[in-house]
Structures are given as C-alpha cells and as structure tokens.
Amino acid sequence: MKLISAVFLTTFAAVALSAPSVTIDSGTIDGGKCAGGPDAVFYKAIPYAEPPVGELRFEPPKAYKAKFPRGKIDATMSAPTCIQFSNDFTPTKLNSSALSSEDCLYLDVWAPSSATTGSNLPVKVWVYGGSETEGSVSDPLYDGCNTADAGSILVTINYRLGPLGFTALSSAGIYGNQGIQDILLGLQWVQENIAAFGGDPKKVLLFGQSAGAENVYIIGSLPQAPDLVNSIISESGGGRSLVSNATQQRVAASYSQVLKCSPYDKACLQSKTVSDLQRAYSNDIFLTQGVGYYGALGVTSPKSHVFYPYVDGNVIPKDPYDSGVNVPTVFGSNSNEGTVYAIEWAASNLKKGIEASPSIYKDFLRRDFGDAASLVGKYYKPADFEAYAAPIAASGKLPGYNTTSLAIVFAMSQVVTDSTYKCPAWYGAVQAMQKNIPTWTYEFQHSPSCSWLSTIPQKAVSFFGSTHTAEIPYVFGNLDNDYIVNGTCNSTSAEYSLSRQMMNAWSAMAENAVPSTKDISWPQFASAKNLSTPGMIFGKSSVPGMIDYSVCDVWTEINAILSAGNVTTTGTPTSRISSPTSSSTSSPTFNAAANIPPTRQGIAVLGLLVMGSVTFT
C-alpha cells in the first residue's frame, strides 16, 4: 500500500534529532516536536483505514491492519485532504490536486512531550465541519500543539465528504453514510491505540463543529456510543433531523445520471475520475432544488437535496432527532451564527445589483421552509428589525440599502441562527434531559479581536462578531493568527484567559464527563419558565448565566412540518418529542429581533464590501 505520496504532502516542521516516536501493532510512528513554544509533540497522517479507492470507493472503510513499510512511518508530514466539493471555510490550497486525494483516511495525534504509556491523559477527538462537503485535519486552524501543551491528547480524523462520503444508492448496492463510518472506525482506532500515546481510552471526548457537530450528535445517539466515547461536545450544529432516505436515493440517482452512469451500475460510478465527480457535483441542477436550498442562506431539512447522513437502519438505526444522545453532552451555539452567511449572500447579490426586498424575503422563506414558510414569516417579520436597521441606513454608508432592505437581511440572518444552530442545541439538550442523560448548554457571545479565517479580513473582523466558527480558535488555543495569509494579529490577555477556560472545560468533559473546572462551575441544563435555561456564557470571560431559548418552541412546530412524510427504512413515521414547557394549543410569544443588536455590526460591513474596501470570497 502506498501510504503517502510526496506529491500530496507539505513539510509540517523540521524533525529534531531526538524526534518522538510511538510503537503500535502496525509498527513505529516517528513524529515531530511543536515549534514556537508549546511543549508538545505531533504524529501526522497515521493510516486508520485502507485507501477508499477503486473497488473500495463508496464502500464502508476497511480497517488498516497491515505492517508499516520497513516497520515504521515518518509522521511529520500533513495528510492529504479528502476530496472537497465546496470551499467556503477551508483554505483553498488544501483543495488543490497536490494536497488532496481520495487516499485520505488518516488521523493526526498531538500529545504533551512528557506523555508516556502510563499517563492516562484525557483524549479529545475532533470532527471538522464544512456542510459535509469540505474540511480537513490539515487545516492549521485545528493545529493541536496548544491543546496538547495544556495537558490533553488531541486526535483529528479525516473523513470522506460529499458524494464520496454520503452517496446512498441502494439500486447500485451503495448504502451511504460512508463518512460516519470513517469517524466510527477512527474512534475504534483510538480505543485500540491511544494508550501508546499517553491517552486513556476511557476518557474520550468526541467534539465537532457545524456539520462535525451534527456528526458527533449522530454518533452519540448510537447504541455503541458509550463503548467509544464518554462524552460529546456539539458546537453549532447538533440537534437537527437527518435527510430522509427517499431524498438521499433521489439525490444519488440524479448525480449518477449527470455522471452518465446507470443508477444500477456501481462499477461505472467507481470508474469516474475525481474531476468527473467534482464537475458533476457542480453541474447537477437537482442539488440546487428542493426545500432548504437558498445559496449561502440555505437551511438543511429532511427533504433537502444534499449529500448527507440518513437513517439507513444499520449504521444509523434511528434519527438522532428522535432517539437523542446516549452519553453526557454539551450543546452550544454562537450568538450571531448567521451573520457570516447573511454578509456573503448580501455581498454577492449587491455585486449583481440586487438588494433584499419583500419579494426576495418571501422567496427565501418559501425555498428554505416550503410548507412551513408562512409560520416562519409569522414570527420573523422584517418590520421587527427596522429599529436596528434604520440608523445604519440613515448613515448613508450602505449605498443601495434602505431601512426595509437592511431589516430583511437582519431577519434572514436571525432565521438561520435560530433554525440551524441555537434551537437545535436547545432541542438536543431537552432530549438528553428527558432521557436522564446529563447535558449542558453554552452560548458563545465573544467578538474576536483577530481574524481566524482567510475569508474574513482583519480590518472587518469586528463586524462579524460571534459568528459561525468564531469559537474554534478559543477551543484550540490558536488565537494568534499567523496561520492565515498576512496574519499578524495578537489577541488580548483577556482572550487568552477565555481560551484557557474553554480549553480546560473541554478537557474536563473528556476527563470526567462534566465540563466544570476548579475555575468555573457550569450549571447543568434544566427546564425553566419561558425556555430560559441555565448554561455557560462565553463573553469577555466564562460566566454561568441564563440562556434565552424562548424562540425555540416555535421551531419544534416548524421542524414537525418540514419532517412530515419523512420515514425510516422500515416505513415507520418518525415521532418528535415536545419541549418540557410547550403547549400545542397556544402560540409561543417572543421577539425574533431581540438578539439583533450584536448582529447589526455584522451588516455594517456591507458598506465596506460595497465600496470595495474589503473582499469576501
């Protein structure tokens, strides 16, 4: 087996003369030392599965059980990135032919330099996000040197994406959920091997963000979850329903047609080149149809035309939206999740001379929510946002935007925040509580000083606030952004303190299945009046407080409408839990615009975009 070809790799760091090494059943793994201060070591691109190529394309992963060539591997180079089908958040260079490959099922391990086989350190296993179409363990945002320096083991797992990771076409003998099975196999590798790196296999936290949060939510709901992990943290994504089986079959059938393959011909699908697969993904019009597609402001639901996990009755026996998690879990979201998407949508449309209008808002609701559009519109009225939009419009800094159009962008941003991130976190916590599974929630409200993505220019970072992905640098301790192009920003001492508090809480969850530490007491989730519940607020520091989930009762009703007709592989209609304080006979009362003040700064960046001061790509 050809483990890593030089054409796919970049040197991560120079290997010192006394390079660290670890021996497992497959042989010796020679790693490297973290540079620049952290007292930690790393082991990159460790194979946990056979390359999923040729006849193994679309198949469940096959565990790597061979001996390493010559008894050892050089683990100082980055693994190839799995084939990407979008590039919204992942560094573009990782999607190049030189740095990506179908042969991508590798994982990385970071450990304190002093770790030994008897250290029994807590283990944190990371699952990246990216809409199930992009992401990579080689993204420097996920570098684990600071995590390991703080005293825990970090493992990051590459898994297949897009059509390669989530094609389900029963007529061709392809059963989907390949990416989920990759993560499960990676977790099994952790159970069998992490002790050699100094980790304790009984103290494993599985954490992920966005689509990664949905994936860890899925895995946490599986019967075997307690055998693989002791806890989960779902950052901005867990708590949502999966796409239906019928929809997944239609998505794959359309895709095979674009590839000029019969829906019964697995060999034809396996014969296509990577370029063929990516081109077909871009050209498949079916993927731009269906409920939930609205460009940057799309909202995935059971009938969305996307490559996504689904209930297959085997790998995923039940929708986690029905069954809930089986291990202690933290569910969280950021206060301004939708800002980054609203800005992207508005900026791209302004370049076309299109501004938000009542008809566009109606179209947004119809395309994202189908039969539930009128209900969403009832509770998210643009008029409720005009008080916050008016001062910005009056300033004249946004040519082409008036109070009405700005208020519509505000409303769309808040709909995405609540529907896709905030309320799923609440729902997942309610599920766990009703099963007597310990659960906690958080809201990340901090506005970072330094940009953490190459698509967010430093001069505009303050406008984005606590948007989607903003918490990641704090969870990993990667606050100084020299890993992005022209990144020279230094975070504040208060931000370093916040990061340490968050890293320690995540480590405590791995160690004890409880996120409280000696410095912070994290209150457990409990039902409360008007859906305000105790949780942790990550602002200027970590402070226990009440999180207002009053908007979420209506989203339970909306999701029931979106899921109508969704069936499992056995044909049994799905059922939904009700909130502990909800009433099916009364309408929820809340102000959808209540959380808009921090978000309005995000829309102000549109002025810079319009005037060409910054770019958003």
URZIPE-V770379 format. One record per run of one state. SS is the DSSP state (@ for helix, = for strand, . for the rest). FROM is the first residue (numbers start at 1). TO is the last residue. Records with the same first field share a line. If there is no record, write none. Layout:
SS->FROM-TO / FROM-TO
//
This chain:
.->1-5 / 9-10 / 12-20 / 25-26 / 31-31 / 34-39 / 48-48 / 50-53 / 57-62 / 64-68 / 75-76 / 78-80 / 82-91 / 96-99 / 101-105 / 113-120 / 128-139 / 143-144 / 150-152 / 158-161 / 167-167 / 173-173 / 176-177 / 198-198 / 210-210 / 222-224 / 229-230 / 236-244 / 259-265 / 272-273 / 284-284 / 289-294 / 298-319 / 324-327 / 335-338 / 351-357 / 380-381 / 396-402 / 435-438 / 445-457 / 465-471 / 477-492 / 513-528 / 539-541 / 549-551 / 564-566 / 568-572 / 574-595 / 611-617
@->6-8 / 54-56 / 69-71 / 92-95 / 140-142 / 145-149 / 162-166 / 170-172 / 178-197 / 211-221 / 225-228 / 245-258 / 266-271 / 274-283 / 285-288 / 295-297 / 320-323 / 339-350 / 358-379 / 382-395 / 403-434 / 458-464 / 472-476 / 493-512 / 529-531 / 552-563 / 596-610
=->11-11 / 21-24 / 27-30 / 32-33 / 40-47 / 49-49 / 63-63 / 72-74 / 77-77 / 81-81 / 100-100 / 106-112 / 121-127 / 153-157 / 168-169 / 174-175 / 199-209 / 231-235 / 328-334 / 439-444 / 532-538 / 542-548 / 567-567 / 573-573
//
